[in-house]
Amino acid sequence: MTNHNWLVTDEGQRTTFGNADVQAPERVYRLYRFLTDLEDILADESDDSLRIQRITPLVRQLLTSSYWLQMEYDPPSPQTGWSVKFLYREHQFPLTVQMVAWAPGQVSTIHNHATWGIVALIGGEEKNHLWQRSPTTEQPHHLASVGEQILVPGDIIGFTPGAIHQVEPLGDEPTISFNLYGVTDHKTRYQYDVANHTAKLF
C-alpha cells in the first residue's frame, strides 16, 4: 500500500507532495531533536504551506524512529467519544504536540484550526470531509463541499490555517493520530453550522 502526504489549502483544494518513503536513520530520531528542528524550520520559513512540506518528512522520521510514540495515546472517552494526550508541554512553548483517538461512530464539528496543522494517521481509517467558504451577501458563512479524503495508517495530511474540515472515523476500530499544530489565532477559529449557514468562534 502506498502512503501519501496531503496538503489542504484554505480553499479546500488538496494536493500530494514529497516522498512518503522513510529511510532508516543512522541514529534514533528523538522527540527533543524533532522539536529543535521544528523550531528552526518555523524561524526560517514563514509560509505555512512550505512549513508543512518541510515538517512532514520529520514527522515521518520521528514516528518511524521513536516508535514508542505510536503507543502513547489514551483510549477514547466513553463520555466524549475522543481523547487527547499531550506529548510535550513547556512554559511559553507555543506549539501543540499530541496524540488523538476517536471512537467509531463519532463525527467532529465542521471547523478550521486558525493555524497550520499536520495529522499523521497511525491506526484506523479516517474520512476528512473538506469545505470551502462560499459567502453571499445574505449568508456570509455559507460553505460549499469540495470533496473527501480518506486516510489510512501511514498517510499524513497538512492543513493551512483557513482549511475547513470535518473528521469521521470509518470502520469499527478507533482512529489514532499524531497531531501537530502551530499557534492558534482564536479570533479566526470557527465552528460551522452548514444547515443554518452560521459560524461561531471556539
C-alpha positions in Angstrom: 0.0 0.0 0.0 1.3 3.4 -0.9 1.2 6.2 1.7 0.7 9.8 0.8 1.5 13.3 2.0 -1.5 15.6 1.5 -1.8 19.3 1.7 -5.2 21.0 2.1 -5.4 24.8 1.4 -7.7 27.5 2.7 -9.8 26.9 -0.4 -10.2 23.2 0.4 -8.1 22.1 -2.5 -5.8 19.1 -1.8 -2.6 18.1 -3.5 0.0 15.4 -2.8 3.6 16.4 -2.2 7.0 14.9 -1.4 8.1 11.3 -0.9 6.2 9.3 1.7 9.0 6.7 2.0 11.2 6.9 5.1 14.8 5.8 5.2 16.0 4.3 8.5 18.1 7.0 10.3 21.6 6.3 11.3 20.7 7.1 14.9 17.4 7.3 16.8 15.5 10.5 15.9 14.2 11.5 19.3 11.3 13.9 20.2 13.7 16.5 21.7 15.6 16.6 18.4 12.4 16.8 16.4 11.2 19.8 18.5 14.5 21.6 17.9 14.4 21.0 14.2 10.8 22.2 14.2 11.6 25.5 15.9 14.4 26.0 13.3 12.1 25.5 10.4 9.4 27.8 11.9 12.0 30.5 12.4 13.4 30.1 8.9 10.1 29.7 6.9 7.0 32.0 7.2 4.9 30.4 4.5 2.5 27.9 6.1 2.3 25.6 3.1 6.1 25.4 2.8 6.3 24.8 6.6 4.0 21.8 6.3 6.0 20.4 3.4 9.3 20.8 5.3 8.0 19.4 8.6 6.1 16.4 7.3 9.2 14.3 6.5 10.4 14.9 10.0 7.1 13.7 11.4 7.6 10.5 9.4 11.1 10.1 10.6 10.0 10.7 14.2 7.2 8.2 14.2 9.3 5.6 12.5 12.4 6.0 14.6 10.9 6.7 18.0 8.3 4.0 17.6 7.2 4.2 21.2 5.3 7.4 20.4 2.7 5.4 18.4 1.7 3.7 21.7 1.4 7.0 23.7 -2.4 7.5 23.4 -5.4 7.2 25.7 -8.5 5.2 24.7 -11.4 7.4 23.5 -13.5 8.6 26.5 -16.9 6.9 26.8 -18.4 10.3 27.6 -17.0 12.4 24.7 -16.0 9.7 22.1 -12.5 11.0 21.8 -9.3 11.6 23.8 -6.3 13.9 23.6 -2.9 13.2 25.2 -0.2 15.9 25.1 3.2 14.6 24.3 5.1 17.7 25.2 4.3 20.8 27.2 6.6 23.6 28.3 6.0 27.1 29.6 5.8 29.6 26.7 6.3 26.7 24.1 3.6 27.7 21.7 3.2 24.5 19.7 0.8 21.7 20.3 2.1 18.1 20.0 -0.5 15.4 20.9 -2.0 12.0 20.2 -5.7 12.0 19.4 -8.1 9.0 19.5 -11.6 8.9 18.1 -14.1 6.2 18.8 -16.0 4.6 15.9 -19.2 6.3 15.0 -18.1 9.8 16.1 -18.0 12.8 13.9 -16.3 16.1 14.6 -17.8 19.5 14.1 -17.0 21.3 10.9 -14.1 23.6 11.8 -10.9 25.3 10.8 -7.8 25.4 13.1 -6.7 29.0 12.5 -3.1 27.8 12.4 -1.1 25.3 10.3 -1.6 21.7 11.3 -0.2 18.2 10.5 -2.1 15.0 11.2 -0.4 11.6 10.8 -2.8 8.7 10.9 -1.4 5.8 12.9 -4.4 3.4 13.4 -7.8 3.0 12.0 -9.3 4.7 8.9 -10.5 8.3 8.8 -12.5 10.4 6.4 -11.9 14.1 6.1 -14.8 16.0 4.6 -13.5 19.2 3.1 -15.3 22.5 2.7 -14.7 25.9 1.0 -16.0 29.3 2.1 -18.6 30.4 -0.4 -20.1 33.6 1.2 -23.0 35.5 -0.2 -24.5 38.9 1.0 -27.3 37.1 2.8 -25.1 34.2 4.1 -21.6 35.3 4.9 -20.7 31.9 6.4 -22.1 29.8 3.6 -19.8 26.7 2.8 -19.6 24.6 -0.2 -18.5 21.0 -0.1 -15.3 20.3 -2.1 -14.8 16.6 -1.6 -13.5 14.0 0.8 -10.1 12.5 1.6 -9.8 9.1 3.2 -6.7 8.5 5.3 -5.2 5.1 6.2 -2.3 4.4 8.6 0.9 5.9 7.1 -0.9 8.9 5.5 -0.1 12.4 6.6 -2.3 15.4 5.9 -1.4 19.1 6.4 -3.9 22.0 6.7 -3.3 25.7 6.2 -4.9 27.9 8.8 -8.1 28.6 6.9 -8.7 25.0 5.7 -12.1 23.7 6.8 -12.8 20.0 7.5 -14.8 17.5 9.4 -13.3 14.3 10.7 -15.2 11.0 10.8 -13.6 7.6 11.8 -14.5 4.7 9.5 -14.9 1.1 10.4 -15.3 -0.4 13.8 -12.0 0.5 15.4 -10.8 3.8 16.9 -8.6 6.1 14.8 -5.2 7.1 16.4 -3.3 10.1 15.1 -0.2 12.2 15.9 -1.3 15.8 15.7 0.9 18.9 15.5 -0.4 22.5 15.4 1.1 25.9 15.4 -0.1 29.0 17.3 -3.8 29.3 17.1 -5.4 32.7 16.2 -8.6 32.4 18.3 -10.1 35.4 16.6 -10.3 33.4 13.3 -11.0 29.8 14.6 -14.6 28.9 13.7 -17.1 26.1 14.1 -19.6 26.0 11.3 -23.2 25.0 11.1 -23.7 24.1 7.4 -27.5 23.7 7.7 -28.1 27.1 9.1 -25.1 28.9 7.3 -23.8 30.1 10.6 -20.4 30.1 12.4 -19.2 30.8 15.9 -15.8 31.3 17.4 -14.4 28.4 19.5 
